Amino acid sequence: MATPTAADEAAPPPIQPTYTSTDVGNNYEIPAPEPFTTFGALKDRIRHHYELASDYYYSLWGEHIHHGYFLSASDTKEEAQVQLINLLLEKSGLADGSNVLDVGCGIGGTSRHLAKNHGCKVTGVTISGRQVEIAEKITREAAAGAGQEKGDASGFIKLGDGRVRYQELDAEQMGDYFTTAPNEATFDCVWISEAMSHLPDKALFFRNAAKLLKKSGKLVVADWFKAGELTSAQTEADIKPIEDGMLLPPLCTQSQYVEYAKQAGLGVLSEPYDISKDVSKTWDISWSLVQSPALWAFAISQGRDGLAFLQAFRAMRRGYANGTFRYAVMVFQR
């Protein structure tokens, strides 16, 4: 394991975020952790989750289903989400018109932003067929609203000066998929925002990214991490509930990602930049957005994982408050 960096410092004494007696989550138990039996079984649970929950994500959180980067108290969640994308663009220096592979694209918010505002040609991939459906619908509506063409023979939809398409693909298969005819492609940028934490084999992802990048191409990363040097008590109290509820294999530290990148032959273009304090408000807003009894009833109807997911919002807030759970952006280059 790599030596922890300054960003991986040990966490301070525990803090408990404020909850009120009216919080709907107080009416329901926090399920005991349910370990996954195999990584394949975990992927099935992740796919199932996004097939069921993506419409709710869109209705509650909008087209960008990732953290917001809050630079002032007046920032809306929508402004903060775009500010996170802009931070990644700043750190990477990604050129307008780049050919981008957006891995774990969700419902396509970042893909559309890069195409429309930066003229990029973007291929968005996700493990969820339902997310592809939602992404394509939103994109076609945006293109039609701008009076642009519906799409070309290769599936790309013109948006602004760029183009975007989406496809269902397991991220761990992208190395084989994009090196096999007729899908062969290389990219100026592989962009992955809050998706790598779901991947069981992160070393494989870094190797695949290096394989698909053009010379001097960039791997742009935003993700969730555990702090370094946690005690077993901190791990059990804060990290395990996040991993369980959010359907994650064991979380890494920021320095582990750097080590994986170097092992894959990538250089560090932008060192890990910890923005935990500037994104943690995301989960305060999220907790307020899920105070609907109907939403909790829907979660329960989906079984144990649905309830564990909503209750994990508490652990996310607690982890940020305690410094045990971290968020960082970083950029690597081939």
C-alpha positions in Angstrom: 0.0 0.0 0.0 1.3 3.5 -0.8 2.4 5.9 1.9 -0.5 8.2 2.9 -0.2 11.8 1.6 -1.0 15.0 3.6 -4.5 14.7 2.2 -4.9 11.3 3.9 -4.3 12.6 7.4 -5.8 10.8 10.3 -9.3 12.0 11.2 -10.2 14.2 14.2 -12.5 13.0 17.1 -16.0 12.0 16.0 -18.7 14.5 15.4 -22.4 13.7 14.9 -24.3 15.9 12.4 -27.5 17.5 13.5 -30.8 15.7 12.9 -34.3 16.7 13.9 -37.2 14.7 15.4 -39.1 15.2 12.2 -36.5 13.4 10.0 -38.4 10.7 8.2 -35.3 8.4 8.4 -35.8 8.2 12.2 -38.8 6.0 11.6 -36.8 3.3 10.0 -34.0 1.0 11.1 -30.5 1.2 9.7 -30.0 -2.3 8.2 -27.1 -4.4 9.3 -24.3 -4.6 6.6 -24.8 -7.2 3.9 -21.5 -8.3 2.5 -21.4 -9.2 -1.2 -20.4 -12.7 -2.0 -18.6 -12.0 -5.2 -17.7 -8.9 -7.2 -20.1 -10.1 -9.9 -22.9 -10.2 -7.4 -22.0 -6.6 -6.3 -22.2 -5.4 -9.9 -25.6 -7.0 -10.3 -26.8 -5.1 -7.2 -25.3 -1.8 -8.5 -27.0 -2.3 -11.9 -30.3 -3.1 -10.3 -30.0 0.0 -8.1 -29.5 2.4 -11.0 -32.2 0.7 -13.1 -34.7 1.5 -10.3 -33.4 4.7 -8.8 -32.2 6.8 -11.8 -35.6 8.4 -12.4 -35.6 9.5 -8.7 -32.1 10.8 -9.0 -33.2 13.0 -11.9 -36.3 14.3 -10.2 -34.5 15.1 -7.0 -31.1 16.1 -8.0 -31.3 17.1 -11.7 -29.3 16.1 -14.7 -25.9 16.1 -12.8 -26.0 13.3 -10.3 -22.7 14.1 -8.7 -21.5 16.3 -5.8 -21.6 20.1 -6.0 -18.5 22.3 -5.4 -19.8 25.1 -3.2 -17.7 28.2 -3.4 -20.1 30.5 -1.6 -23.1 30.3 0.7 -25.4 31.5 -2.0 -24.5 28.8 -4.6 -27.4 26.7 -5.7 -26.8 22.9 -6.1 -27.0 23.3 -9.9 -24.4 26.1 -9.8 -22.2 24.0 -7.5 -22.5 20.9 -9.8 -21.3 22.9 -12.8 -18.5 24.4 -10.7 -17.2 20.9 -10.0 -17.0 20.2 -13.7 -15.2 23.5 -14.2 -12.7 22.6 -11.5 -11.9 19.4 -13.3 -11.5 21.3 -16.6 -9.2 23.8 -14.9 -7.1 21.0 -13.3 -6.8 19.1 -16.5 -6.5 21.9 -19.0 -8.7 19.8 -21.3 -8.9 21.4 -24.8 -12.1 22.3 -26.5 -13.1 19.8 -29.1 -11.5 16.9 -27.3 -12.6 13.3 -27.9 -13.8 12.2 -24.4 -14.8 8.9 -22.9 -17.1 9.7 -19.9 -17.1 6.5 -17.8 -20.0 6.1 -15.5 -21.8 8.9 -17.2 -25.0 8.5 -15.3 -27.8 10.3 -17.1 -25.3 12.3 -19.2 -25.1 15.6 -17.5 -21.3 16.0 -17.8 -21.3 14.5 -21.3 -23.8 17.1 -22.5 -21.9 19.9 -20.7 -18.7 19.0 -22.4 -20.3 18.7 -25.8 -22.5 21.8 -25.7 -20.1 24.2 -23.9 -16.7 22.9 -25.0 -17.4 21.3 -28.4 -16.2 17.9 -27.3 -17.1 14.6 -29.0 -18.2 12.5 -26.0 -19.0 8.9 -25.6 -20.8 8.2 -22.3 -20.9 4.7 -20.9 -22.9 3.4 -18.0 -23.7 -0.1 -16.6 -27.4 0.9 -16.6 -29.6 0.6 -19.6 -32.2 2.8 -17.9 -29.6 5.6 -17.5 -28.9 5.3 -21.3 -32.6 5.8 -22.0 -32.9 8.8 -19.7 -29.6 10.4 -21.1 -30.7 10.0 -24.7 -34.1 11.4 -24.0 -32.7 14.5 -22.3 -30.1 15.0 -25.0 -32.5 14.7 -27.9 -34.9 17.2 -26.2 -32.0 19.6 -25.7 -30.8 19.2 -29.3 -34.4 19.6 -30.6 -34.8 22.7 -28.5 -31.7 24.2 -30.1 -32.9 23.2 -33.6 -30.1 20.7 -34.1 -30.1 17.3 -35.9 -31.5 14.2 -34.2 -28.4 12.1 -34.6 -26.0 10.5 -37.1 -25.5 6.9 -38.2 -23.0 6.3 -35.4 -25.4 7.3 -32.7 -23.9 10.7 -31.9 -26.3 13.6 -31.3 -25.1 17.1 -32.1 -25.3 19.5 -29.2 -23.7 22.9 -29.4 -20.4 22.6 -31.3 -20.0 19.0 -30.0 -21.5 15.6 -30.2 -22.5 13.0 -27.7 -23.7 9.4 -27.6 -24.4 6.9 -24.8 -24.1 3.2 -24.5 -24.6 0.5 -21.9 -21.2 -0.9 -21.0 -19.5 -2.3 -17.9 -16.5 0.0 -17.3 -14.3 -3.0 -16.5 -14.8 -4.2 -20.1 -14.0 -0.9 -21.8 -10.4 -1.9 -22.6 -11.5 -4.9 -24.6 -14.5 -3.2 -26.1 -12.7 -0.2 -27.6 -9.8 -2.2 -28.9 -12.0 -4.6 -30.9 -13.5 -4.0 -34.3 -15.8 -2.4 -35.1 -15.7 -0.3 -31.9 -12.0 0.6 -32.0 -11.3 4.1 -30.6 -8.8 6.1 -28.7 -9.5 9.2 -26.7 -7.9 12.6 -25.7 -9.5 12.2 -22.3 -11.0 9.5 -20.1 -13.2 11.2 -17.6 -14.6 9.4 -14.5 -16.5 11.3 -11.9 -17.7 9.4 -8.7 -17.8 6.1 -10.6 -14.5 4.5 -9.9 -15.4 3.9 -6.2 -18.0 1.4 -7.5 -15.4 -0.6 -9.5 -14.0 -3.8 -7.8 -10.8 -3.9 -9.8 -9.4 -0.3 -9.8 -6.0 -1.4 -11.0 -7.7 -2.8 -14.1 -9.5 0.5 -14.7 -6.2 2.4 -14.7 -4.6 0.0 -17.1 -7.6 0.2 -19.5 -7.6 4.0 -19.3 -3.9 4.0 -20.2 -4.6 1.7 -23.1 -7.4 3.9 -24.5 -5.7 7.3 -24.2 -3.9 8.9 -27.0 -0.3 10.0 -26.4 -0.4 12.9 -23.9 -4.1 12.0 -23.2 -5.5 12.7 -19.8 -7.4 10.7 -17.2 -9.6 13.1 -15.2 -10.8 11.7 -11.8 -13.2 12.9 -9.1 -14.1 10.4 -6.4 -14.9 9.4 -2.9 -12.1 8.2 -0.5 -11.5 7.1 3.0 -9.0 9.1 5.1 -5.6 7.4 5.8 -4.7 5.8 9.1 -8.2 5.3 10.3 -8.8 3.3 13.5 -10.9 0.2 13.3 -13.6 2.0 15.3 -13.7 4.9 12.8 -13.9 2.4 9.9 -16.8 0.5 11.4 -18.7 3.7 12.4 -18.3 5.8 9.3 -16.8 4.0 6.4 -18.5 0.5 6.5 -22.0 2.0 6.4 -21.1 4.1 3.4 -19.6 1.1 1.5 -22.7 -1.0 2.4 -25.4 1.5 1.6 -23.7 2.9 -1.5 -22.8 -0.5 -2.9 -19.1 0.0 -2.9 -16.2 -2.4 -2.6 -13.6 -1.2 0.0 -12.9 2.5 -0.4 -9.3 3.5 -1.2 -7.2 6.4 -0.1 -6.2 9.1 -2.5 -2.6 7.9 -2.5 -3.7 4.5 -3.6 -5.1 6.0 -6.8 -1.8 7.7 -7.5 0.0 4.4 -7.0 -2.5 2.6 -9.4 -1.9 5.3 -12.0 1.8 5.0 -11.8 1.7 1.2 -12.1 -0.4 1.7 -15.3 2.3 3.9 -16.7 0.5 7.2 -16.2 2.2 10.3 -14.9 0.6 12.7 -12.4 -0.5 15.9 -14.1 -2.4 17.3 -11.1 -1.8 16.0 -7.6 -4.9 14.9 -5.5 -6.7 18.1 -4.5 -9.0 17.5 -1.5 -12.2 19.5 -1.6 -14.1 17.7 1.1 -15.1 20.8 3.0 -16.4 22.4 -0.3 -18.6 19.5 -1.4 -19.9 18.1 2.0 -23.0 20.4 1.7 -24.2 18.1 -1.1 -25.3 15.6 1.5 -27.0 18.1 3.7 -29.1 19.1 0.7 -29.6 15.5 -0.2 -30.8 14.6 3.3 -33.4 17.5 3.1 -34.5 16.3 -0.4 -35.3 12.8 0.8 -37.7 13.8 3.6 -40.7 12.4 1.8 -42.5 9.4 3.3 -43.4 8.3 -0.2 -39.8 8.1 -1.2 -38.9 6.0 1.9 -41.9 3.7 1.2 -40.6 3.2 -2.4 -37.1 2.4 -1.0 -38.5 -0.1 1.4 -40.5 -1.7 -1.4 -37.3 -2.4 -3.2 -35.9 -4.4 -0.4 -33.0 -4.2 2.0 -30.6 -2.3 -0.3 -33.2 0.5 -0.9 -33.4 1.3 2.8 -29.7 0.9 3.4 -29.0 3.4 0.5 -31.1 6.2 2.1 -29.8 5.5 5.6 -26.3 5.8 4.2 -26.9 9.5 3.7 -26.5 9.8 7.4 -23.1 8.0 7.2 -22.0 10.3 4.4 -22.8 13.4 6.4 -21.1 11.9 9.5 -18.0 10.8 7.6 -17.5 14.3 6.2 -18.1 15.9 9.6 -15.5 13.6 11.2 -13.0 13.8 8.4 -13.0 10.1 7.9 -14.7 10.3 4.5 -12.9 12.4 1.8 -13.5 13.8 -1.7 -10.7 14.7 -4.1 -10.0 15.4 -7.8 -6.8 14.5 -9.6 -5.5 14.2 -13.2 -3.1 11.8 -14.8 -1.5 11.8 -18.2 -0.2 9.2 -20.6 
